[in-house]
Amino acid sequence: MKKLAYIFIVALSLTSFNSCREKTTGEKVEDAVESAADDAGDAVEDAADEVEDAVN
């Protein structure tokens, strides 16, 4: 019974350490590209709104 408890504790410890990992370089680059694309889309929408306001 004691052995089973130790195995359970070790298993829980290992899963908790795996969930707290840092982002890889690829994930960081992907996030940066998505952010830049969102910013560019927002800028295009703002420019379209300004043109529409200028026409009216």
C-alpha distance matrix in Angstrom:
0.0 3.8 5.4 5.2 6.4 8.9 10.1 10.8 12.6 14.5 15.5 16.9 18.7 20.4 21.7 23.1 25.0 26.5 28.0 30.0 32.2 35.9 38.5 39.9 43.7 44.2 42.6 44.7 47.9 47.1 46.8 50.0 51.9 50.8 51.8 55.2 55.8 55.1 57.5 60.2 59.9 60.3 63.3 64.9 64.5 66.0 68.9 69.5 69.6 72.0 74.3 74.2 75.1 78.0 79.4 79.5
3.8 0.0 3.8 5.4 5.1 6.4 8.8 9.9 10.7 12.5 14.4 15.6 16.7 18.7 20.4 21.5 23.0 24.9 26.6 28.3 30.4 34.0 36.8 38.3 42.0 42.9 41.3 43.2 46.5 46.0 45.5 48.6 50.7 49.8 50.7 54.0 54.8 54.2 56.4 59.1 59.1 59.4 62.3 64.1 63.7 65.1 68.0 68.8 68.8 71.2 73.5 73.6 74.4 77.1 78.7 78.9
5.4 3.8 0.0 3.8 5.4 5.2 6.3 8.7 10.0 10.7 12.4 14.4 15.5 16.7 18.7 20.3 21.5 23.0 25.1 26.9 28.7 32.3 35.0 36.2 39.8 40.6 39.3 41.3 44.4 44.0 43.8 46.9 48.8 48.1 49.2 52.4 53.1 52.7 55.0 57.6 57.6 58.1 61.0 62.7 62.5 64.0 66.7 67.5 67.8 70.1 72.3 72.5 73.5 76.1 77.6 78.0
5.2 5.4 3.8 0.0 3.8 5.5 5.1 6.2 8.7 10.0 10.6 12.4 14.3 15.5 16.8 18.6 20.4 21.6 23.3 25.5 27.4 31.1 33.6 34.9 38.6 39.2 37.6 39.8 42.9 42.2 41.9 45.2 47.0 46.0 47.2 50.4 51.0 50.5 52.9 55.5 55.3 55.8 58.8 60.4 60.0 61.6 64.4 65.1 65.3 67.7 69.9 69.9 71.0 73.7 75.1 75.3
6.4 5.1 5.4 3.8 0.0 3.8 5.5 5.1 6.2 8.7 9.9 10.7 12.3 14.4 15.7 16.8 18.7 20.4 21.8 23.7 26.0 29.7 32.4 34.0 37.8 38.5 36.7 38.7 41.9 41.3 40.8 43.9 46.0 44.9 45.8 49.2 49.9 49.2 51.4 54.2 54.1 54.4 57.3 59.1 58.7 60.0 63.0 63.7 63.8 66.1 68.5 68.5 69.3 72.1 73.6 73.8
8.9 6.4 5.2 5.5 3.8 0.0 3.8 5.4 5.1 6.2 8.6 10.0 10.6 12.4 14.5 15.6 16.8 18.7 20.6 22.1 24.1 27.7 30.6 32.0 35.7 36.6 35.1 37.0 40.2 39.9 39.5 42.5 44.6 43.8 44.7 47.9 48.9 48.4 50.5 53.2 53.3 53.7 56.5 58.3 58.2 59.5 62.3 63.2 63.4 65.6 67.9 68.2 69.0 71.6 73.3 73.6
10.1 8.8 6.3 5.1 5.5 3.8 0.0 3.8 5.5 5.2 6.1 8.7 9.9 10.7 12.5 14.4 15.7 16.9 18.9 21.0 22.6 26.3 28.9 30.1 33.8 34.4 33.0 35.1 38.2 37.7 37.6 40.7 42.6 41.8 42.9 46.1 46.9 46.5 48.8 51.3 51.4 52.0 54.8 56.4 56.3 57.8 60.6 61.4 61.7 64.0 66.2 66.4 67.5 70.0 71.5 72.0
10.8 9.9 8.7 6.2 5.1 5.4 3.8 0.0 3.8 5.5 5.1 6.3 8.6 10.1 10.9 12.5 14.6 15.8 17.2 19.4 21.6 25.3 27.8 29.4 33.2 33.7 31.9 34.0 37.2 36.4 36.0 39.2 41.1 40.1 41.1 44.4 45.1 44.5 46.8 49.5 49.3 49.8 52.7 54.4 54.0 55.5 58.4 59.1 59.3 61.7 63.9 64.0 64.9 67.6 69.1 69.4
12.6 10.7 10.0 8.7 6.2 5.1 5.5 3.8 0.0 3.8 5.5 5.2 6.2 8.7 10.2 10.8 12.6 14.6 16.0 17.6 19.9 23.6 26.4 28.2 31.9 32.8 31.0 32.7 36.1 35.6 35.0 38.0 40.2 39.3 40.0 43.4 44.3 43.7 45.7 48.5 48.6 48.9 51.7 53.6 53.3 54.5 57.4 58.4 58.4 60.7 63.0 63.2 64.0 66.7 68.3 68.6
14.5 12.5 10.7 10.0 8.7 6.2 5.2 5.5 3.8 0.0 3.8 5.5 5.0 6.2 8.8 10.0 10.8 12.6 14.8 16.3 18.0 21.6 24.4 25.8 29.5 30.5 29.0 30.8 34.0 33.8 33.5 36.4 38.5 37.9 38.8 42.0 43.0 42.6 44.7 47.3 47.6 48.1 50.7 52.6 52.6 53.9 56.6 57.6 57.9 60.1 62.3 62.7 63.7 66.1 67.8 68.3
15.5 14.4 12.4 10.6 9.9 8.6 6.1 5.1 5.5 3.8 0.0 3.8 5.4 5.3 6.4 8.8 10.2 11.0 12.9 15.2 16.9 20.7 23.0 24.4 28.2 28.7 27.1 29.2 32.3 31.7 31.5 34.7 36.5 35.7 36.8 40.0 40.8 40.4 42.7 45.2 45.3 45.9 48.7 50.3 50.3 51.8 54.5 55.3 55.7 58.0 60.1 60.4 61.4 64.0 65.5 66.0
16.9 15.6 14.4 12.4 10.7 10.0 8.7 6.3 5.2 5.5 3.8 0.0 3.8 5.5 5.3 6.3 8.8 10.2 11.2 13.3 15.7 19.4 21.9 23.8 27.6 28.3 26.2 28.1 31.4 30.7 30.1 33.2 35.3 34.2 35.1 38.4 39.2 38.6 40.8 43.5 43.5 43.8 46.7 48.5 48.2 49.6 52.4 53.3 53.4 55.7 58.0 58.2 59.1 61.7 63.3 63.6
18.7 16.7 15.5 14.3 12.3 10.6 9.9 8.6 6.2 5.0 5.4 3.8 0.0 3.8 5.6 5.3 6.4 8.9 10.4 11.6 13.8 17.4 20.3 22.2 25.9 27.0 25.2 26.7 30.1 29.9 29.2 32.1 34.5 33.7 34.4 37.6 38.7 38.2 40.1 42.9 43.2 43.5 46.2 48.2 48.1 49.3 52.0 53.2 53.4 55.4 57.8 58.2 59.0 61.5 63.2 63.7
20.4 18.7 16.7 15.5 14.4 12.4 10.7 10.1 8.7 6.2 5.3 5.5 3.8 0.0 3.8 5.5 5.3 6.4 9.0 10.6 12.0 15.7 18.3 19.7 23.4 24.3 22.8 24.6 27.8 27.6 27.3 30.3 32.4 31.8 32.8 35.9 36.9 36.7 38.7 41.3 41.7 42.3 44.8 46.7 46.8 48.2 50.7 51.8 52.3 54.4 56.6 57.1 58.1 60.4 62.1 62.8
21.7 20.4 18.7 16.8 15.7 14.5 12.5 10.9 10.2 8.8 6.4 5.3 5.6 3.8 0.0 3.8 5.5 5.2 6.5 9.2 11.0 14.8 17.0 18.7 22.5 23.0 21.1 23.1 26.3 25.6 25.2 28.4 30.3 29.4 30.5 33.7 34.5 34.1 36.3 38.9 39.0 39.6 42.3 44.0 44.0 45.5 48.1 49.0 49.4 51.7 53.8 54.2 55.2 57.7 59.2 59.8
23.1 21.5 20.3 18.6 16.8 15.6 14.4 12.5 10.8 10.0 8.8 6.3 5.3 5.5 3.8 0.0 3.8 5.5 5.5 7.0 9.8 13.4 16.0 18.4 22.0 23.0 20.7 22.2 25.7 25.2 24.3 27.3 29.6 28.7 29.3 32.6 33.7 33.0 35.0 37.8 38.0 38.2 41.0 42.9 42.8 44.0 46.8 47.9 48.0 50.1 52.5 52.9 53.7 56.2 57.9 58.4
25.0 23.0 21.5 20.4 18.7 16.8 15.7 14.6 12.6 10.8 10.2 8.8 6.4 5.3 5.5 3.8 0.0 3.8 5.5 5.6 7.5 11.0 14.0 16.0 19.6 21.0 19.2 20.4 23.9 23.9 23.2 26.0 28.4 27.9 28.5 31.6 32.9 32.6 34.4 37.1 37.7 38.0 40.5 42.6 42.8 43.8 46.5 47.8 48.1 50.0 52.3 53.0 53.8 56.1 58.0 58.6
26.5 24.9 23.0 21.6 20.4 18.7 16.9 15.8 14.6 12.6 11.0 10.2 8.9 6.4 5.2 5.5 3.8 0.0 3.8 5.5 6.0 9.8 12.0 13.7 17.4 18.2 16.5 18.3 21.5 21.3 21.0 23.9 26.0 25.5 26.5 29.5 30.6 30.5 32.5 35.0 35.5 36.1 38.6 40.5 40.8 42.1 44.6 45.7 46.3 48.3 50.4 51.1 52.2 54.4 56.1 56.9
28.0 26.6 25.1 23.3 21.8 20.6 18.9 17.2 16.0 14.8 12.9 11.2 10.4 9.0 6.5 5.5 5.5 3.8 0.0 3.8 5.8 9.2 11.1 13.5 17.2 17.8 15.4 17.1 20.4 19.8 19.0 22.1 24.2 23.3 24.1 27.4 28.3 27.9 30.0 32.6 32.9 33.3 36.0 37.8 37.9 39.2 41.9 42.9 43.3 45.4 47.6 48.1 49.1 51.5 53.2 53.8
30.0 28.3 26.9 25.5 23.7 22.1 21.0 19.4 17.6 16.3 15.2 13.3 11.6 10.6 9.2 7.0 5.6 5.5 3.8 0.0 3.8 6.7 9.5 12.4 15.8 17.1 14.8 15.6 19.3 19.2 18.1 20.8 23.4 22.8 23.1 26.2 27.7 27.2 28.9 31.7 32.3 32.5 35.0 37.1 37.3 38.3 40.9 42.3 42.6 44.5 46.8 47.5 48.3 50.6 52.5 53.1
32.2 30.4 28.7 27.4 26.0 24.1 22.6 21.6 19.9 18.0 16.9 15.7 13.8 12.0 11.0 9.8 7.5 6.0 5.8 3.8 0.0 3.8 6.6 8.9 12.4 13.9 12.0 13.0 16.5 16.8 16.2 18.7 21.2 21.1 21.6 24.5 26.0 26.1 27.7 30.2 31.1 31.6 33.8 35.9 36.5 37.5 39.9 41.4 42.0 43.7 45.9 46.8 47.8 49.8 51.7 52.6
35.9 34.0 32.3 31.1 29.7 27.7 26.3 25.3 23.6 21.6 20.7 19.4 17.4 15.7 14.8 13.4 11.0 9.8 9.2 6.7 3.8 0.0 3.8 6.4 9.4 11.5 9.7 9.9 13.4 14.3 13.5 15.6 18.4 18.6 18.9 21.5 23.4 23.6 24.9 27.4 28.6 29.2 31.1 33.3 34.1 35.0 37.2 38.9 39.6 41.1 43.3 44.4 45.4 47.2 49.2 50.3
38.5 36.8 35.0 33.6 32.4 30.6 28.9 27.8 26.4 24.4 23.0 21.9 20.3 18.3 17.0 16.0 14.0 12.0 11.1 9.5 6.6 3.8 0.0 3.8 6.6 8.0 5.9 6.4 9.9 10.6 10.1 12.3 14.8 15.2 15.8 18.3 20.0 20.5 21.9 24.2 25.4 26.2 28.1 30.1 31.1 32.2 34.2 35.8 36.8 38.3 40.3 41.5 42.6 44.4 46.2 47.5
39.9 38.3 36.2 34.9 34.0 32.0 30.1 29.4 28.2 25.8 24.4 23.8 22.2 19.7 18.7 18.4 16.0 13.7 13.5 12.4 8.9 6.4 3.8 0.0 3.8 5.4 5.2 6.3 8.7 9.9 10.8 12.5 14.4 15.5 16.7 18.6 20.2 21.3 22.8 24.5 26.0 27.2 28.8 30.6 31.9 33.2 34.9 36.5 37.8 39.3 41.0 42.4 43.7 45.2 47.0 48.5
43.7 42.0 39.8 38.6 37.8 35.7 33.8 33.2 31.9 29.5 28.2 27.6 25.9 23.4 22.5 22.0 19.6 17.4 17.2 15.8 12.4 9.4 6.6 3.8 0.0 3.8 5.4 5.0 6.2 8.6 9.9 10.5 12.3 14.3 15.3 16.5 18.4 20.0 21.0 22.5 24.4 25.8 26.9 28.7 30.4 31.5 32.9 34.7 36.2 37.4 39.0 40.7 42.1 43.3 45.1 46.8
44.2 42.9 40.6 39.2 38.5 36.6 34.4 33.7 32.8 30.5 28.7 28.3 27.0 24.3 23.0 23.0 21.0 18.2 17.8 17.1 13.9 11.5 8.0 5.4 3.8 0.0 3.8 5.4 5.1 6.1 8.6 9.8 10.5 12.3 14.2 15.3 16.5 18.4 19.9 21.0 22.5 24.4 25.7 27.0 28.7 30.3 31.6 33.0 34.8 36.2 37.5 39.0 40.7 42.0 43.6 45.3
42.6 41.3 39.3 37.6 36.7 35.1 33.0 31.9 31.0 29.0 27.1 26.2 25.2 22.8 21.1 20.7 19.2 16.5 15.4 14.8 12.0 9.7 5.9 5.2 5.4 3.8 0.0 3.8 5.4 5.0 6.2 8.6 9.9 10.6 12.3 14.2 15.3 16.5 18.3 20.0 21.1 22.6 24.4 25.9 27.1 28.6 30.3 31.7 33.1 34.7 36.3 37.6 39.1 40.7 42.3 43.8
44.7 43.2 41.3 39.8 38.7 37.0 35.1 34.0 32.7 30.8 29.2 28.1 26.7 24.6 23.1 22.2 20.4 18.3 17.1 15.6 13.0 9.9 6.4 6.3 5.0 5.4 3.8 0.0 3.8 5.4 5.2 6.2 8.7 10.0 10.6 12.4 14.3 15.4 16.5 18.4 20.1 21.2 22.6 24.5 25.9 27.0 28.7 30.4 31.7 33.0 34.8 36.3 37.5 39.0 40.8 42.4
47.9 46.5 44.4 42.9 41.9 40.2 38.2 37.2 36.1 34.0 32.3 31.4 30.1 27.8 26.3 25.7 23.9 21.5 20.4 19.3 16.5 13.4 9.9 8.7 6.2 5.1 5.4 3.8 0.0 3.8 5.4 5.0 6.2 8.6 9.8 10.5 12.3 14.2 15.2 16.4 18.3 19.9 21.0 22.6 24.4 25.7 26.9 28.6 30.3 31.5 32.9 34.6 36.1 37.3 39.0 40.8
47.1 46.0 44.0 42.2 41.3 39.9 37.7 36.4 35.6 33.8 31.7 30.7 29.9 27.6 25.6 25.2 23.9 21.3 19.8 19.2 16.8 14.3 10.6 9.9 8.6 6.1 5.0 5.4 3.8 0.0 3.8 5.4 5.2 6.2 8.6 9.9 10.6 12.3 14.3 15.4 16.6 18.4 20.0 21.2 22.7 24.4 25.8 27.1 28.8 30.4 31.7 33.1 34.8 36.3 37.7 39.4
46.8 45.5 43.8 41.9 40.8 39.5 37.6 36.0 35.0 33.5 31.5 30.1 29.2 27.3 25.2 24.3 23.2 21.0 19.0 18.1 16.2 13.5 10.1 10.8 9.9 8.6 6.2 5.2 5.4 3.8 0.0 3.8 5.5 5.2 6.1 8.6 9.9 10.6 12.3 14.2 15.4 16.5 18.4 20.1 21.2 22.5 24.4 25.9 27.1 28.7 30.4 31.7 33.0 34.7 36.4 37.8
50.0 48.6 46.9 45.2 43.9 42.5 40.7 39.2 38.0 36.4 34.7 33.2 32.1 30.3 28.4 27.3 26.0 23.9 22.1 20.8 18.7 15.6 12.3 12.5 10.5 9.8 8.6 6.2 5.0 5.4 3.8 0.0 3.8 5.5 5.1 6.1 8.6 9.9 10.5 12.2 14.2 15.3 16.4 18.4 20.0 21.0 22.5 24.4 25.8 26.9 28.6 30.3 31.5 32.9 34.7 36.4
51.9 50.7 48.8 47.0 46.0 44.6 42.6 41.1 40.2 38.5 36.5 35.3 34.5 32.4 30.3 29.6 28.4 26.0 24.2 23.4 21.2 18.4 14.8 14.4 12.3 10.5 9.9 8.7 6.2 5.2 5.5 3.8 0.0 3.8 5.4 5.1 6.1 8.6 9.8 10.5 12.3 14.2 15.3 16.5 18.4 19.9 21.0 22.6 24.4 25.7 27.0 28.6 30.3 31.5 33.0 34.9
50.8 49.8 48.1 46.0 44.9 43.8 41.8 40.1 39.3 37.9 35.7 34.2 33.7 31.8 29.4 28.7 27.9 25.5 23.3 22.8 21.1 18.6 15.2 15.5 14.3 12.3 10.6 10.0 8.6 6.2 5.2 5.5 3.8 0.0 3.8 5.5 5.1 6.2 8.6 9.9 10.6 12.3 14.3 15.4 16.6 18.4 20.0 21.2 22.7 24.5 25.9 27.1 28.7 30.4 31.8 33.3
51.8 50.7 49.2 47.2 45.8 44.7 42.9 41.1 40.0 38.8 36.8 35.1 34.4 32.8 30.5 29.3 28.5 26.5 24.1 23.1 21.6 18.9 15.8 16.7 15.3 14.2 12.3 10.6 9.8 8.6 6.1 5.1 5.4 3.8 0.0 3.8 5.4 5.1 6.2 8.6 9.9 10.6 12.3 14.4 15.4 16.5 18.4 20.1 21.2 22.6 24.5 25.8 27.0 28.6 30.4 31.8
55.2 54.0 52.4 50.4 49.2 47.9 46.1 44.4 43.4 42.0 40.0 38.4 37.6 35.9 33.7 32.6 31.6 29.5 27.4 26.2 24.5 21.5 18.3 18.6 16.5 15.3 14.2 12.4 10.5 9.9 8.6 6.1 5.1 5.5 3.8 0.0 3.8 5.4 5.0 6.1 8.6 9.8 10.5 12.3 14.3 15.2 16.4 18.4 20.0 21.0 22.6 24.3 25.7 26.9 28.7 30.4
55.8 54.8 53.1 51.0 49.9 48.9 46.9 45.1 44.3 43.0 40.8 39.2 38.7 36.9 34.5 33.7 32.9 30.6 28.3 27.7 26.0 23.4 20.0 20.2 18.4 16.5 15.3 14.3 12.3 10.6 9.9 8.6 6.1 5.1 5.4 3.8 0.0 3.8 5.4 5.1 6.1 8.6 9.9 10.6 12.4 14.2 15.3 16.6 18.5 20.0 21.2 22.6 24.4 25.8 27.1 28.9
55.1 54.2 52.7 50.5 49.2 48.4 46.5 44.5 43.7 42.6 40.4 38.6 38.2 36.7 34.1 33.0 32.6 30.5 27.9 27.2 26.1 23.6 20.5 21.3 20.0 18.4 16.5 15.4 14.2 12.3 10.6 9.9 8.6 6.2 5.1 5.4 3.8 0.0 3.8 5.5 5.1 6.2 8.7 10.0 10.6 12.3 14.3 15.4 16.6 18.5 20.1 21.1 22.6 24.4 25.9 27.3
57.5 56.4 55.0 52.9 51.4 50.5 48.8 46.8 45.7 44.7 42.7 40.8 40.1 38.7 36.3 35.0 34.4 32.5 30.0 28.9 27.7 24.9 21.9 22.8 21.0 19.9 18.3 16.5 15.2 14.3 12.3 10.5 9.8 8.6 6.2 5.0 5.4 3.8 0.0 3.8 5.4 5.1 6.2 8.7 9.9 10.5 12.3 14.3 15.3 16.5 18.4 19.9 21.0 22.5 24.5 25.9
60.2 59.1 57.6 55.5 54.2 53.2 51.3 49.5 48.5 47.3 45.2 43.5 42.9 41.3 38.9 37.8 37.1 35.0 32.6 31.7 30.2 27.4 24.2 24.5 22.5 21.0 20.0 18.4 16.4 15.4 14.2 12.2 10.5 9.9 8.6 6.1 5.1 5.5 3.8 0.0 3.8 5.4 5.0 6.3 8.7 9.8 10.5 12.3 14.3 15.3 16.5 18.4 20.0 21.0 22.6 24.6
59.9 59.1 57.6 55.3 54.1 53.3 51.4 49.3 48.6 47.6 45.3 43.5 43.2 41.7 39.0 38.0 37.7 35.5 32.9 32.3 31.1 28.6 25.4 26.0 24.4 22.5 21.1 20.1 18.3 16.6 15.4 14.2 12.3 10.6 9.9 8.6 6.1 5.1 5.4 3.8 0.0 3.8 5.4 5.2 6.3 8.7 9.9 10.6 12.4 14.3 15.4 16.5 18.5 20.0 21.2 22.8
60.3 59.4 58.1 55.8 54.4 53.7 52.0 49.8 48.9 48.1 45.9 43.8 43.5 42.3 39.6 38.2 38.0 36.1 33.3 32.5 31.6 29.2 26.2 27.2 25.8 24.4 22.6 21.2 19.9 18.4 16.5 15.3 14.2 12.3 10.6 9.8 8.6 6.2 5.1 5.4 3.8 0.0 3.8 5.5 5.1 6.2 8.6 9.9 10.6 12.4 14.3 15.3 16.5 18.4 20.1 21.3
63.3 62.3 61.0 58.8 57.3 56.5 54.8 52.7 51.7 50.7 48.7 46.7 46.2 44.8 42.3 41.0 40.5 38.6 36.0 35.0 33.8 31.1 28.1 28.8 26.9 25.7 24.4 22.6 21.0 20.0 18.4 16.4 15.3 14.3 12.3 10.5 9.9 8.7 6.2 5.0 5.4 3.8 0.0 3.8 5.4 5.1 6.1 8.6 9.8 10.5 12.3 14.2 15.3 16.4 18.4 20.1
64.9 64.1 62.7 60.4 59.1 58.3 56.4 54.4 53.6 52.6 50.3 48.5 48.2 46.7 44.0 42.9 42.6 40.5 37.8 37.1 35.9 33.3 30.1 30.6 28.7 27.0 25.9 24.5 22.6 21.2 20.1 18.4 16.5 15.4 14.4 12.3 10.6 10.0 8.7 6.3 5.2 5.5 3.8 0.0 3.8 5.4 5.1 6.1 8.6 9.9 10.5 12.2 14.2 15.3 16.5 18.5
64.5 63.7 62.5 60.0 58.7 58.2 56.3 54.0 53.3 52.6 50.3 48.2 48.1 46.8 44.0 42.8 42.8 40.8 37.9 37.3 36.5 34.1 31.1 31.9 30.4 28.7 27.1 25.9 24.4 22.7 21.2 20.0 18.4 16.6 15.4 14.3 12.4 10.6 9.9 8.7 6.3 5.1 5.4 3.8 0.0 3.8 5.4 5.1 6.2 8.7 9.9 10.5 12.3 14.2 15.4 16.7
66.0 65.1 64.0 61.6 60.0 59.5 57.8 55.5 54.5 53.9 51.8 49.6 49.3 48.2 45.5 44.0 43.8 42.1 39.2 38.3 37.5 35.0 32.2 33.2 31.5 30.3 28.6 27.0 25.7 24.4 22.5 21.0 19.9 18.4 16.5 15.2 14.2 12.3 10.5 9.8 8.7 6.2 5.1 5.4 3.8 0.0 3.8 5.4 5.1 6.2 8.7 9.8 10.5 12.3 14.3 15.5
68.9 68.0 66.7 64.4 63.0 62.3 60.6 58.4 57.4 56.6 54.5 52.4 52.0 50.7 48.1 46.8 46.5 44.6 41.9 40.9 39.9 37.2 34.2 34.9 32.9 31.6 30.3 28.7 26.9 25.8 24.4 22.5 21.0 20.0 18.4 16.4 15.3 14.3 12.3 10.5 9.9 8.6 6.1 5.1 5.4 3.8 0.0 3.8 5.4 5.1 6.2 8.6 9.8 10.5 12.4 14.4
69.5 68.8 67.5 65.1 63.7 63.2 61.4 59.1 58.4 57.6 55.3 53.3 53.2 51.8 49.0 47.9 47.8 45.7 42.9 42.3 41.4 38.9 35.8 36.5 34.7 33.0 31.7 30.4 28.6 27.1 25.9 24.4 22.6 21.2 20.1 18.4 16.6 15.4 14.3 12.3 10.6 9.9 8.6 6.1 5.1 5.4 3.8 0.0 3.8 5.4 5.1 6.1 8.6 9.8 10.6 12.5
69.6 68.8 67.8 65.3 63.8 63.4 61.7 59.3 58.4 57.9 55.7 53.4 53.4 52.3 49.4 48.0 48.1 46.3 43.3 42.6 42.0 39.6 36.8 37.8 36.2 34.8 33.1 31.7 30.3 28.8 27.1 25.8 24.4 22.7 21.2 20.0 18.5 16.6 15.3 14.3 12.4 10.6 9.8 8.6 6.2 5.1 5.4 3.8 0.0 3.8 5.5 5.0 6.1 8.6 9.9 10.7
72.0 71.2 70.1 67.7 66.1 65.6 64.0 61.7 60.7 60.1 58.0 55.7 55.4 54.4 51.7 50.1 50.0 48.3 45.4 44.5 43.7 41.1 38.3 39.3 37.4 36.2 34.7 33.0 31.5 30.4 28.7 26.9 25.7 24.5 22.6 21.0 20.0 18.5 16.5 15.3 14.3 12.4 10.5 9.9 8.7 6.2 5.1 5.4 3.8 0.0 3.8 5.4 5.1 6.1 8.6 10.0
74.3 73.5 72.3 69.9 68.5 67.9 66.2 63.9 63.0 62.3 60.1 58.0 57.8 56.6 53.8 52.5 52.3 50.4 47.6 46.8 45.9 43.3 40.3 41.0 39.0 37.5 36.3 34.8 32.9 31.7 30.4 28.6 27.0 25.9 24.5 22.6 21.2 20.1 18.4 16.5 15.4 14.3 12.3 10.5 9.9 8.7 6.2 5.1 5.5 3.8 0.0 3.8 5.4 5.0 6.2 8.7
74.2 73.6 72.5 69.9 68.5 68.2 66.4 64.0 63.2 62.7 60.4 58.2 58.2 57.1 54.2 52.9 53.0 51.1 48.1 47.5 46.8 44.4 41.5 42.4 40.7 39.0 37.6 36.3 34.6 33.1 31.7 30.3 28.6 27.1 25.8 24.3 22.6 21.1 19.9 18.4 16.5 15.3 14.2 12.2 10.5 9.8 8.6 6.1 5.0 5.4 3.8 0.0 3.8 5.4 5.2 6.4
75.1 74.4 73.5 71.0 69.3 69.0 67.5 64.9 64.0 63.7 61.4 59.1 59.0 58.1 55.2 53.7 53.8 52.2 49.1 48.3 47.8 45.4 42.6 43.7 42.1 40.7 39.1 37.5 36.1 34.8 33.0 31.5 30.3 28.7 27.0 25.7 24.4 22.6 21.0 20.0 18.5 16.5 15.3 14.2 12.3 10.5 9.8 8.6 6.1 5.1 5.4 3.8 0.0 3.8 5.5 5.2
78.0 77.1 76.1 73.7 72.1 71.6 70.0 67.6 66.7 66.1 64.0 61.7 61.5 60.4 57.7 56.2 56.1 54.4 51.5 50.6 49.8 47.2 44.4 45.2 43.3 42.0 40.7 39.0 37.3 36.3 34.7 32.9 31.5 30.4 28.6 26.9 25.8 24.4 22.5 21.0 20.0 18.4 16.4 15.3 14.2 12.3 10.5 9.8 8.6 6.1 5.0 5.4 3.8 0.0 3.8 5.5
79.4 78.7 77.6 75.1 73.6 73.3 71.5 69.1 68.3 67.8 65.5 63.3 63.2 62.1 59.2 57.9 58.0 56.1 53.2 52.5 51.7 49.2 46.2 47.0 45.1 43.6 42.3 40.8 39.0 37.7 36.4 34.7 33.0 31.8 30.4 28.7 27.1 25.9 24.5 22.6 21.2 20.1 18.4 16.5 15.4 14.3 12.4 10.6 9.9 8.6 6.2 5.2 5.5 3.8 0.0 3.8
79.5 78.9 78.0 75.3 73.8 73.6 72.0 69.4 68.6 68.3 66.0 63.6 63.7 62.8 59.8 58.4 58.6 56.9 53.8 53.1 52.6 50.3 47.5 48.5 46.8 45.3 43.8 42.4 40.8 39.4 37.8 36.4 34.9 33.3 31.8 30.4 28.9 27.3 25.9 24.6 22.8 21.3 20.1 18.5 16.7 15.5 14.4 12.5 10.7 10.0 8.7 6.4 5.2 5.5 3.8 0.0
